[in-house]
Amino acid sequence: HKEIMAQEITEDMTGKFTPGPWGVFHLANDPDTYGKIAGKPIITTGDAEIEICAVIDREEDASLIVKAPEMYYLLAEASGFMEELLLYGFNLGRKTLENWTEKYNKLMERKC
Protein backbone atom coordinates (compact mmCIF):
# COMPACT_ATOMS: atom_id res chain seq x y z
CA HIS A 1 0.00 0.00 0.00
CA LYS A 2 1.23 3.44 -0.87
CA GLU A 3 1.34 6.20 1.69
CA ILE A 4 -0.71 9.14 0.51
CA MET A 5 -1.58 12.21 2.53
CA ALA A 6 -5.38 12.51 2.60
CA GLN A 7 -5.17 16.29 2.91
CA GLU A 8 -2.82 16.78 -0.03
CA ILE A 9 -4.47 18.57 -2.91
CA THR A 10 -2.82 18.55 -6.31
CA GLU A 11 -3.25 21.00 -9.18
CA ASP A 12 -4.92 18.18 -11.14
CA MET A 13 -7.92 18.11 -8.77
CA THR A 14 -10.18 20.47 -10.73
CA GLY A 15 -13.56 18.89 -10.04
CA LYS A 16 -13.77 17.58 -13.61
CA PHE A 17 -14.12 13.90 -14.42
CA THR A 18 -10.82 12.10 -14.03
CA PRO A 19 -10.51 9.23 -16.52
CA GLY A 20 -9.87 5.73 -15.20
CA PRO A 21 -8.64 3.42 -14.20
CA TRP A 22 -9.01 4.33 -10.55
CA GLY A 23 -7.62 2.35 -7.64
CA VAL A 24 -8.27 1.78 -3.97
CA PHE A 25 -5.24 2.53 -1.84
CA HIS A 26 -4.88 2.59 1.91
CA LEU A 27 -3.23 5.19 4.04
CA ALA A 28 -0.35 3.86 6.09
CA ASN A 29 -1.50 2.22 9.29
CA ASP A 30 0.31 4.88 11.30
CA PRO A 31 -1.91 6.58 13.92
CA ASP A 32 0.87 9.04 14.81
CA THR A 33 0.77 10.43 11.26
CA TYR A 34 -2.85 9.83 10.23
CA GLY A 35 -4.74 9.65 13.53
CA LYS A 36 -8.21 8.09 13.24
CA ILE A 37 -7.92 7.67 9.46
CA ALA A 38 -4.79 5.48 9.61
CA GLY A 39 -5.17 2.46 7.34
CA LYS A 40 -8.38 3.76 5.73
CA PRO A 41 -8.98 3.44 1.96
CA ILE A 42 -8.87 6.38 -0.45
CA ILE A 43 -9.58 6.50 -4.18
CA THR A 44 -6.77 7.54 -6.52
CA THR A 45 -5.90 7.23 -10.17
CA GLY A 46 -4.57 3.77 -10.97
CA ASP A 47 -0.99 5.02 -10.68
CA ALA A 48 -1.76 6.67 -7.28
CA GLU A 49 -0.65 10.05 -8.62
CA ILE A 50 -3.96 11.89 -8.15
CA GLU A 51 -6.36 11.58 -5.22
CA ILE A 52 -9.93 11.28 -6.48
CA CYS A 53 -11.76 10.95 -3.14
CA ALA A 54 -10.49 11.44 0.37
CA VAL A 55 -10.94 8.84 3.08
CA ILE A 56 -13.76 6.36 2.53
CA ASP A 57 -15.17 4.76 5.67
CA ARG A 58 -16.20 1.41 4.21
CA GLU A 59 -14.24 -0.93 1.93
CA GLU A 60 -17.47 -1.81 0.10
CA ASP A 61 -18.05 1.84 -0.77
CA ALA A 62 -14.48 2.21 -2.00
CA SER A 63 -14.88 -0.87 -4.21
CA LEU A 64 -17.98 0.64 -5.80
CA ILE A 65 -16.59 4.17 -6.23
CA VAL A 66 -13.47 2.88 -7.97
CA LYS A 67 -15.71 1.47 -10.75
CA ALA A 68 -17.12 4.92 -11.62
CA PRO A 69 -15.04 5.48 -14.79
CA GLU A 70 -16.16 2.15 -16.26
CA MET A 71 -19.78 2.82 -15.30
CA TYR A 72 -19.57 6.27 -16.87
CA TYR A 73 -18.42 4.90 -20.23
CA LEU A 74 -20.95 2.07 -20.18
CA LEU A 75 -23.78 4.50 -19.46
CA ALA A 76 -22.62 6.83 -22.21
CA GLU A 77 -22.55 3.88 -24.61
CA ALA A 78 -26.05 2.81 -23.52
CA SER A 79 -27.34 6.34 -24.07
CA GLY A 80 -25.97 6.35 -27.60
CA PHE A 81 -27.50 2.94 -28.27
CA MET A 82 -30.93 4.13 -27.12
CA GLU A 83 -30.69 7.24 -29.30
CA GLU A 84 -29.82 5.02 -32.25
CA LEU A 85 -32.84 2.78 -31.57
CA LEU A 86 -35.09 5.84 -31.58
CA LEU A 87 -33.50 7.06 -34.79
CA TYR A 88 -34.39 3.75 -36.49
CA GLY A 89 -37.99 3.88 -35.32
CA PHE A 90 -38.00 1.72 -32.20
CA ASN A 91 -40.50 3.10 -29.70
CA LEU A 92 -38.75 3.36 -26.35
CA GLY A 93 -40.98 6.17 -25.24
CA ARG A 94 -39.43 9.59 -25.65
CA LYS A 95 -40.50 10.65 -22.12
CA THR A 96 -38.77 7.61 -20.59
CA LEU A 97 -35.58 8.35 -22.49
CA GLU A 98 -35.66 12.04 -21.54
CA ASN A 99 -36.14 11.16 -17.86
CA TRP A 100 -33.24 8.67 -17.99
CA THR A 101 -31.00 11.17 -19.79
CA GLU A 102 -31.79 13.89 -17.25
CA LYS A 103 -30.93 11.58 -14.32
CA TYR A 104 -27.80 10.36 -16.11
CA ASN A 105 -26.60 13.94 -16.70
CA LYS A 106 -27.21 14.87 -13.04
CA LEU A 107 -25.25 11.80 -11.93
CA MET A 108 -22.33 12.75 -14.14
CA GLU A 109 -22.29 16.33 -12.77
CA ARG A 110 -21.91 15.17 -9.15
CA LYS A 111 -18.58 15.55 -7.44
CA CYS A 112 -17.13 13.08 -5.03
TORTI-881239 format. One record per residue (C-alpha): x, y, z; residue number from 1; residue in one letter. Coordinates in pm, 1 decimal, padded with zeros to 6 digits, always signed. Each point is the difference from the previous one (the first is absolute). Layout:
N
[[X,Y,Z],NUM,A] ...
//
This chain:
112
[[+00000.0,+00000.0,+00000.0],1,H] [[+00122.7,+00344.0,-00087.5],2,K] [[+00011.0,+00275.8,+00256.9],3,E] [[-00204.5,+00294.4,-00118.4],4,I] [[-00086.9,+00307.2,+00201.9],5,M] [[-00380.1,+00029.6,+00007.1],6,A] [[+00020.9,+00377.6,+00031.5],7,Q] [[+00234.8,+00049.2,-00294.0],8,E] [[-00165.3,+00179.0,-00288.6],9,I] [[+00165.9,-00001.8,-00339.4],10,T] [[-00043.8,+00245.1,-00287.6],11,E] [[-00167.1,-00281.6,-00196.1],12,D] [[-00299.8,-00007.4,+00237.3],13,M] [[-00225.6,+00236.4,-00196.4],14,T] [[-00338.4,-00158.8,+00069.4],15,G] [[-00020.6,-00130.9,-00356.7],16,K] [[-00035.5,-00368.3,-00081.8],17,F] [[+00330.4,-00179.9,+00039.1],18,T] [[+00030.9,-00286.7,-00249.0],19,P] [[+00063.8,-00350.3,+00132.0],20,G] [[+00123.2,-00231.0,+00100.5],21,P] [[-00037.5,+00091.1,+00364.9],22,W] [[+00139.0,-00197.4,+00290.6],23,G] [[-00064.8,-00057.2,+00367.5],24,V] [[+00303.1,+00074.6,+00212.9],25,F] [[+00036.1,+00005.9,+00374.6],26,H] [[+00165.3,+00260.9,+00212.8],27,L] [[+00288.1,-00133.4,+00205.4],28,A] [[-00115.7,-00164.0,+00319.6],29,N] [[+00181.7,+00266.4,+00201.9],30,D] [[-00221.8,+00169.1,+00261.5],31,P] [[+00277.8,+00246.8,+00088.8],32,D] [[-00010.7,+00138.5,-00354.7],33,T] [[-00361.9,-00060.3,-00102.6],34,Y] [[-00188.3,-00018.0,+00329.8],35,G] [[-00347.5,-00156.1,-00029.7],36,K] [[+00029.4,-00041.4,-00377.5],37,I] [[+00312.3,-00219.3,+00015.4],38,A] [[-00037.5,-00302.0,-00227.3],39,G] [[-00321.1,+00130.4,-00161.4],40,K] [[-00059.9,-00032.0,-00376.3],41,P] [[+00011.3,+00293.4,-00241.1],42,I] [[-00071.0,+00012.5,-00373.7],43,I] [[+00281.0,+00103.6,-00233.6],44,T] [[+00086.9,-00031.1,-00364.9],45,T] [[+00133.1,-00345.8,-00079.7],46,G] [[+00357.2,+00124.8,+00028.7],47,D] [[-00076.6,+00165.2,+00339.7],48,A] [[+00110.7,+00338.2,-00133.6],49,E] [[-00331.0,+00184.4,+00047.1],50,I] [[-00239.4,-00031.6,+00292.9],51,E] [[-00357.7,-00030.1,-00126.4],52,I] [[-00182.6,-00032.3,+00334.1],53,C] [[+00127.0,+00048.4,+00351.2],54,A] [[-00044.7,-00260.0,+00270.9],55,V] [[-00282.5,-00247.8,-00054.6],56,I] [[-00140.5,-00160.1,+00313.9],57,D] [[-00102.9,-00335.2,-00146.0],58,R] [[+00195.6,-00233.8,-00228.5],59,E] [[-00322.8,-00088.0,-00183.1],60,E] [[-00057.9,+00365.3,-00086.9],61,D] [[+00357.1,+00037.1,-00122.9],62,A] [[-00040.7,-00308.2,-00221.4],63,S] [[-00310.1,+00151.2,-00158.9],64,L] [[+00139.0,+00352.5,-00042.2],65,I] [[+00311.9,-00129.1,-00174.7],66,V] [[-00223.0,-00140.6,-00278.0],67,K] [[-00141.1,+00345.2,-00086.8],68,A] [[+00207.5,+00055.8,-00317.2],69,P] [[-00111.5,-00332.7,-00146.4],70,E] [[-00362.9,+00066.9,+00095.4],71,M] [[+00021.5,+00344.6,-00156.7],72,Y] [[+00115.3,-00136.5,-00336.0],73,Y] [[-00253.2,-00283.4,+00004.8],74,L] [[-00283.1,+00242.5,+00072.5],75,L] [[+00115.9,+00234.0,-00275.4],76,A] [[+00007.0,-00295.5,-00240.2],77,E] [[-00349.9,-00106.8,+00109.5],78,A] [[-00128.7,+00353.2,-00054.8],79,S] [[+00137.1,+00000.5,-00353.8],80,G] [[-00153.3,-00340.5,-00066.8],81,F] [[-00343.1,+00118.5,+00115.0],82,M] [[+00023.9,+00311.0,-00217.5],83,E] [[+00087.4,-00222.0,-00295.1],84,E] [[-00302.5,-00223.4,+00067.9],85,L] [[-00224.9,+00305.8,-00000.7],86,L] [[+00158.6,+00121.5,-00321.6],87,L] [[-00088.2,-00331.0,-00170.2],88,Y] [[-00360.5,+00013.4,+00117.7],89,G] [[-00001.1,-00215.8,+00311.5],90,F] [[-00249.3,+00137.6,+00249.9],91,N] [[+00175.0,+00025.7,+00334.9],92,L] [[-00223.6,+00280.8,+00111.2],93,G] [[+00154.8,+00342.7,-00041.1],94,R] [[-00106.5,+00106.1,+00353.3],95,K] [[+00172.6,-00304.8,+00153.1],96,T] [[+00319.5,+00074.8,-00189.9],97,L] [[-00008.7,+00368.7,+00094.9],98,E] [[-00047.2,-00088.3,+00368.3],99,N] [[+00289.2,-00248.3,-00013.5],100,W] [[+00224.4,+00249.4,-00179.9],101,T] [[-00079.1,+00271.9,+00253.9],102,E] [[+00085.9,-00230.9,+00292.7],103,K] [[+00313.1,-00121.6,-00178.2],104,Y] [[+00120.1,+00357.5,-00059.9],105,N] [[-00060.9,+00093.8,+00366.1],106,K] [[+00196.0,-00307.3,+00111.4],107,L] [[+00292.0,+00095.3,-00220.9],108,M] [[+00003.8,+00357.4,+00137.4],109,E] [[+00037.9,-00116.0,+00361.8],110,R] [[+00333.7,+00037.8,+00170.2],111,K] [[+00144.4,-00247.0,+00241.7],112,C] 
//
